[in-house]
Amino acid sequence: MNVVILSGRVGKKPEVRNTPTGQKAVTFSVANDRKDKSGNKITDWFNCTAWGNTADFIEQYVDKGSAIEVTGSLQTRSWEDNGQKKTIYFILVDKVNFQQGNAKKEEN
């Protein structure tokens, strides 16, 4: 089972694009803080992508600094660049909820 649930703050305004077939996609990153063994704060950044109705919701309600929880699956994308294999990991978002401090909205 591939399920990711992540909460944190959105790093910058989500980027919206439309595919040639007219599908909407939104990309954004979520910052999540943790502490290392010495107690120092470390911020991890997670790239997220959403499509369709979820993308519409994010475009309308989510902005830089929004405290959100995303539910989705971990995905990879690989390609070759000048003979070198590259891979990225991202969360394919299925659902978004706002955390405390934001207006109470939930994407269905």
Residue, then its C-alpha position, 0 to 999 in steps of 0.5 A: m500500500n502506498v499512502v502518504i499523509l503529510s502536514g506542513r506549510v506551503g512554501k510558495k504560491p502553488e504553480v498552475r498549468n494546463t496540459p495540451t488536453g486541457q487538464k489542470a495540474v498544480t505543483f507546490s512544496v510543503a515544509n515539514d520541521r523535525k529535530d535532529k539528535s542534538g535538538n536542532k530544527i531541520t526543515d524537509w521540503f516535499n514536492c507535491t502535484a495535484w490534478g483535476n478537482t483537487a488542483d482546482f481546490i488548491e488553486q482557489y484556496v491554498d497560498k504561500g504559508s497555508a498550513i495544510e495536510v495532504t493525503g496521496s501516494l509517493q511517486t517517482r519520475s525518471w529520465e536521462d540527462n546527458g547520459q546521466k539517470k535522474t530521478i525525482y520523488f513527489i507526492l501525488v495529492d488526492k486530498v487536502n485539508f487545512q490545519q488550525g490557523n486557517a479557514k476551515k475548508e476541506e476538499n472532498 
